[in-house]
Each structure stands twice: as C-alpha cells, then as structure tokens.
Amino acid sequence: MDFFRMGIGEILVIMMLALILFGPGKLPEIAAGIGRAVREFRNATRELTSEFEQAFREVQTSTAEVTTSVLLVQQETRAALSEVATTTQQAAQAVVADQAPAPATAPAAASVPPPSPVLSTATNFTAANGRREPTKEDPLADLVDLDDLLNDTPSSSSATESHWER
C-alpha cells in the first residue's frame, strides 16, 4: 500500500517518532486535529470543484448561445447575399436586354407634343399664347403676368377677362 509514495514500514517509523516526540497523551489530540484539517481540505476542494464545474457549465451555456446567434446571423447573411445576387443578376440581364439592338419596326407615334413655337425678341422670348418665358437674362419673366394681375394692369386683358369669367 502506497500512501504519499511511502510504504508501510516508513509510515510506522513516522508514527513511532510522533509517539516519542508528542507522547501518548497528546497523540489523540494531534490525530483529531489532522483529521479535521483533512476533512476541511476535502470540503474546500469539493466547494472549489463545484464552483469550477458551475462556472464551466455557464461558459458552455454562453458558448452555445453565442454559437446559435452566430449561426442565425450566418443564415440571415447568406439569405441576404442570395437576394442581392438574384437582384444583381436580374439587373444585369435587364441591362443586357436594353443593350441588345432593337428589331426593325415601324416608327412609333410621337407621344410627347412638340414644343410650342417661341418668338424671339431682343430682350426676352414670348410664347405663342402671349406669355413671356423665362431666360437666363430674365429668369422671372413668367411672373410678369402675375404681377400684372396683382396690379390690375393686365398685359393681355382679353385672356385674363375670359379666364375670370369662367
């Protein structure tokens, strides 16, 4: 039997020395003290072991939660990446389709009316309907009609009167 790597003979020698040094009266007290110390050491070891195991379980739980969160984020990222890839492919296909030469067909009818003819003068432009159009030199030229209405001095009284009579 090996106790702390000592055989039975070595243990007996140590016990004889203790008996001689401390005497038969003190030996039971010393043995009880050693027993208490061993018991307290075991209890402390158990407490430390249980605290360590509890902390280890908490770390494992936290690791599992983080792993789950990472997997969810990874799935969401992959889904978003797939959506972006699909959208990009559709946009690329649309661009390729737009760049393809158009088939020869009859010209389409004009859906936008042609611009109204503008009469040019030295200082401003006047549209066919009699209103002034803004230019770089006079950007507020179209507000002259509004100014005329407010001042009761219409520049084209017949157009203004017919507008108010309606």
C-alpha positions, 0 to 999 in steps of 0.5 A: 500500500502506497500512501504519499509514495511511502510504504508501510514500514516508513509510515510506522517509523513516522508514527513511532517518532510522533509517539516519542516526540508528542507522547501518548497523551497528546497523540489523540489530540494531534490525530483529531486535529489532522483529521479535521484539517483533512476533512476541511481540505476535502470540503474546500476542494469539493466547494472549489470543484463545484464552483469550477464545474458551475462556472464551466457549465455557464461558459458552455451555456454562453458558448452555445448561445453565442454559437446559435446567434452566430449561426442565425446571423450566418443564415440571415447573411447568406439569405441576404447575399442570395437576394442581392445576387438574384437582384444583381443578376436580374439587373444585369440581364435587364441591362443586357436586354436594353443593350441588345439592338432593337428589331426593325419596326415601324416608327412609333407615334410621337407621344410627347407634343412638340414644343410650342413655337417661341418668338424671339425678341431682343430682350426676352422670348414670348410664347405663342399664347402671349406669355413671356418665358423665362431666360437666363437674362430674365429668369422671372419673366413668367411672373410678369403676368402675375404681377400684372394681375396683382396690379390690375394692369393686365398685359393681355386683358382679353385672356385674363377677362375670359379666364375670370369669367369662367 
